[in-house]
C-alpha cells in the first residue's frame, strides 16, 4: 500500500528550515553593514579633526624644516652689444648693454651636527610630536670658477658678494643667526622673494678678507630652530656630512639618501644616524649661473614618525567588523542547527548591534586612554553582554561558555593582527584557515536534510 509523506505546516517549515535560517542570517549581516559604515565615517571624521588640530599646533610651533645652503652668491656683469640707429648721423651706433646676473657657488665641504630634542604638545584630546633642533653648520668655500662661463675677472662684482641660506621655516628659528665667514661675522636677514619655493636668509655684502678670491674660506653657523614632522637637508657640499642625534625613538629616514647602516642606532632612548654624500652621488653641479635650481628632490633627512595612532588602529579594527559579525552569527547558527534551539531574527539583530557597539566604545575610550586599555574595556563589555544574553536565549551555561570563549579568541586574534605590521597578512591567513577548518568540522553534525 502506497503511503504519502506527511508535509509540515508552512509556519513550522519556516522555523525549522536550515535554508531559511541561512538566508535570514545573511540578510541581517548585510543590514548590519549600515551601522558599520556609519562608524567608519565617524572614525574618519574624528581623524580629520585630529589632523586639523595637529596642523594648527605645528603651524604655531614651526612646520617641517628643509635647509638649503649656505651658498655663495656673487654678481657679475654681462655685456650685450646692440646696434642703435642714430638719427643725427643717420647710421647705426653699437652700444654695450650691461646687465647684472648672479653666480651661485656651493660649499666645498659641509658638515652639519644636529641634536634634535622632541616633545609632545597637546590640545584637548589631541597631541602632536614637535622638536627643537640645535645645529652646528661648518664648512668651506673654495675659489669660485667663473671661467666655465667665460666671465672676465673685471666683470666679477666681488664687492657685492653675499651668502644666502634657504629654509622652508623661518617662523621656527629661535636664535639670532650670525654667519662666521673667515675672520668676520655677518648677521643673516630674511629677504622677500616673490617666486621662491623657500624663504631666503642673506648676509650683507662681504668684506674683502671674507671672499674666497685666492684661498679657501671657512664658515661656521649656529642655528636653533623649532620644527615638526620632518627635518631635511640638501647636500650642497662637494662633500656633505650630516650627524643627527635625537631622543625620538621611532624615526623614519626619508629622502634621496639613507644614513650609513654601520652608524645608525635606534633604541627606546632615541636614535643616532650619519650621512656622507659626495658630489658624484648627486644629480646637480657645484655652481649655477642665473638662478638657483629647484633641487628639493635631492633632500634627505628624518621624519619623526608617530606610530599608528588610536584612530588608525580603530579604523583597522572596523575593517574586521564584517568578519566578527559573520563568525559570531555563524557560531549561533551552528548551535541553533545542532541543538535544535530556536533563535528569533530579532535576537540575532540584538547580538549584531552589540557587536557594532564594540567599535563606538573603542573610539570613545581610546580618545581618553591608550588603544590597549580601550580595546580591553570595549571587548570585555561586549563579551559579557553577549554571553549573558546568550544564556537567556540558549538556556545553557555550556553554550554561554562556548560563546564567551569564541568571542575572546576572535577579539584576541584581531588585536594581534592590528598590532602586527610585517606579519599581519601571514598571521591573518593562518588564523582564518584554522577558523574555517573548525567550522567545517563542526558543520558535519548538522542534519542538512531539513532544508
Residue pairs with C-beta under 8 A, 6 or more apart in sequence:
8 16
14 20
15 342
16 450
17 450
17 451
18 337
18 446
18 448
18 450
18 451
19 451
21 333
21 336
21 337
22 333
24 345
24 348
25 329
25 330
25 333
25 348
28 329
28 345
28 348
28 349
28 352
29 322
29 325
29 326
29 329
29 352
31 349
31 352
32 325
32 349
32 352
32 353
32 355
32 356
33 322
35 353
35 356
36 318
36 321
36 322
36 325
36 356
36 359
39 318
39 321
39 356
39 359
39 360
39 363
40 315
40 318
42 360
42 363
43 311
43 314
43 315
43 318
43 363
44 315
46 311
46 363
46 367
47 311
47 312
47 315
49 126
50 126
50 309
50 311
53 123
53 124
53 126
53 128
54 126
54 127
54 128
56 123
57 121
57 123
57 126
57 128
57 130
57 228
58 128
58 130
58 228
58 229
61 121
61 128
61 130
61 172
61 226
61 227
61 228
62 130
62 169
62 171
62 172
62 225
62 226
62 227
62 228
63 168
63 169
63 171
63 172
63 227
63 228
63 229
64 168
64 169
64 227
64 228
64 229
64 230
64 231
64 232
65 133
65 167
65 168
65 169
65 172
65 225
65 227
65 230
65 231
65 232
66 166
66 167
66 168
66 169
66 198
66 230
66 232
66 233
66 234
66 296
66 299
67 112
67 135
67 165
67 166
67 167
67 232
67 233
67 234
68 165
68 166
68 167
68 198
68 233
68 234
68 236
68 295
69 163
69 164
69 165
69 166
69 167
69 201
69 236
70 107
70 137
70 139
70 163
70 164
70 165
70 179
70 219
70 221
71 104
71 105
71 106
71 107
71 163
71 164
71 165
71 166
71 236
71 292
72 104
72 105
72 106
72 107
72 141
72 144
72 161
72 163
72 212
73 102
73 103
73 104
73 105
73 161
73 162
73 163
73 164
73 202
74 102
74 103
74 105
74 144
74 156
74 157
74 158
74 160
74 161
75 100
75 101
75 102
75 103
75 157
75 160
75 161
76 100
76 101
76 102
76 103
76 146
76 151
76 155
76 156
76 157
77 98
77 99
77 100
77 155
77 157
78 98
78 99
78 100
78 101
78 155
79 96
79 97
79 98
79 155
80 96
80 97
80 98
80 99
81 94
81 95
81 96
81 97
82 94
82 95
82 97
83 92
83 93
83 94
83 95
84 92
84 93
84 94
84 95
85 91
85 92
85 93
86 92
86 93
100 157
101 289
101 290
102 289
102 290
102 291
103 144
103 146
103 149
103 151
103 287
103 288
103 289
104 287
104 288
104 289
104 291
104 292
105 141
105 144
105 145
105 286
105 287
106 236
106 237
106 238
106 286
106 287
107 139
107 140
107 141
107 219
107 236
107 237
107 238
108 139
108 140
108 141
108 142
108 216
108 237
108 238
108 239
109 139
109 140
109 237
109 238
109 239
109 241
110 137
110 138
110 139
110 235
110 236
110 237
110 239
110 240
110 241
111 137
111 138
111 139
111 237
111 240
111 241
111 242
112 135
112 136
112 137
112 138
112 233
112 240
112 241
112 242
112 243
113 135
113 136
113 138
113 243
114 133
114 134
114 135
114 136
114 231
114 242
114 243
114 244
114 245
115 133
115 134
115 135
115 244
115 245
115 246
116 131
116 132
116 133
116 231
116 244
116 245
116 246
116 247
116 248
116 302
116 304
117 131
117 132
117 133
117 134
117 246
117 247
118 129
118 130
118 131
118 246
118 247
118 248
118 304
119 129
119 130
119 131
119 132
120 127
120 128
120 129
120 130
121 127
121 128
121 130
125 367
125 368
128 228
129 228
129 229
129 248
129 304
129 306
130 226
130 227
130 228
131 226
131 227
131 228
131 231
131 246
131 248
131 304
132 174
132 224
132 225
132 226
132 227
133 223
133 224
133 225
133 226
133 227
133 231
134 222
134 223
134 224
135 221
135 222
135 223
135 224
135 225
136 220
136 221
136 222
137 219
137 220
137 221
137 222
137 223
138 218
138 219
138 220
138 221
139 218
139 219
139 237
140 216
140 217
140 218
140 219
141 212
141 216
141 217
141 219
142 212
142 216
142 238
143 212
143 213
143 214
143 215
143 216
144 212
144 287
145 287
146 153
146 156
148 287
149 289
158 208
158 211
158 213
159 205
160 205
161 205
161 206
161 211
162 202
162 203
162 204
162 205
162 206
163 179
163 181
163 186
163 202
163 203
163 206
163 219
164 191
164 200
164 201
164 202
164 203
165 177
165 188
165 200
165 201
165 202
165 221
166 196
166 198
166 199
166 200
166 201
166 292
167 173
167 198
167 199
167 201
167 225
168 198
168 199
169 199
169 225
169 227
170 190
170 199
170 201
171 226
172 225
172 226
172 227
173 223
173 224
173 225
173 226
174 224
174 225
174 226
175 222
175 223
175 224
175 225
176 187
177 187
177 188
177 201
177 221
177 223
178 185
178 186
178 187
178 188
178 221
178 222
179 185
179 186
179 187
179 188
179 203
179 219
179 220
179 221
180 186
180 219
180 220
180 221
181 203
181 206
181 210
181 217
181 218
181 219
182 209
182 210
182 217
182 218
182 219
183 209
183 210
184 206
184 207
184 209
184 210
186 203
186 204
186 206
186 210
187 203
187 204
188 201
188 202
188 203
189 201
189 202
189 203
190 199
190 200
190 201
191 200
191 201
191 202
193 199
193 200
197 294
197 296
210 217
211 217
228 304
229 303
229 304
230 254
230 301
230 302
230 303
230 304
231 244
231 301
231 302
231 304
232 254
232 255
232 299
232 300
232 301
232 302
233 240
233 242
233 299
233 300
233 301
234 295
234 296
234 298
234 299
235 257
235 275
235 277
235 281
235 282
235 298
235 300
237 277
237 279
238 278
238 279
238 286
239 276
239 277
239 278
239 279
240 275
240 276
240 277
240 278
241 274
241 275
241 276
241 277
242 274
242 275
242 300
242 301
243 272
243 273
243 274
243 275
244 259
244 271
244 272
244 273
244 274
244 301
244 302
245 270
245 271
245 272
246 270
246 271
246 272
246 302
246 304
247 269
247 270
248 270
248 271
248 304
249 266
249 267
249 268
249 269
249 270
249 271
250 304
250 305
250 306
250 307
251 266
251 271
251 273
251 302
251 303
251 304
251 305
252 302
252 303
252 304
252 305
253 259
253 264
253 273
253 300
253 301
253 302
253 303
254 300
254 301
254 302
254 303
255 298
255 299
255 300
255 301
256 297
256 298
256 299
256 300
257 275
257 277
257 281
257 300
258 275
258 300
259 273
259 274
259 275
260 273
260 274
260 275
260 276
263 272
263 273
263 274
264 271
264 272
264 273
264 274
265 271
265 272
265 273
271 302
273 302
275 300
277 300
279 286
282 298
283 295
283 297
283 298
284 293
284 295
284 298
308 316
310 363
310 366
310 367
310 370
310 371
310 374
311 363
311 366
313 366
313 371
313 418
314 359
314 362
314 363
314 366
314 371
316 418
317 359
317 362
317 375
317 414
317 418
318 359
320 414
320 417
321 355
321 356
321 359
323 414
324 355
324 358
324 410
324 411
324 414
325 352
325 355
325 356
327 406
327 410
327 435
328 351
328 352
328 355
328 386
328 406
328 407
328 410
329 348
329 351
329 352
330 439
331 402
331 403
331 406
332 343
332 348
332 351
332 390
332 403
334 439
334 442
334 443
334 446
335 341
335 394
335 399
335 402
335 403
336 342
336 343
337 446
337 447
338 442
338 445
338 446
339 394
339 399
341 393
341 394
341 395
343 393
347 389
347 393
350 389
351 386
351 389
351 390
354 382
354 385
354 386
354 389
355 382
355 386
357 382
358 378
358 379
358 381
358 382
358 411
359 378
361 374
361 377
361 378
361 381
361 382
362 374
362 375
362 378
365 373
365 374
365 377
365 378
366 374
366 375
375 411
375 415
379 408
379 411
379 415
382 407
382 411
383 404
383 407
383 408
383 411
386 403
386 407
387 400
387 401
387 403
387 404
387 407
388 400
390 399
390 400
390 403
391 397
391 399
391 400
394 400
394 403
413 431
416 427
417 424
417 427
417 428
417 431
418 424
420 427
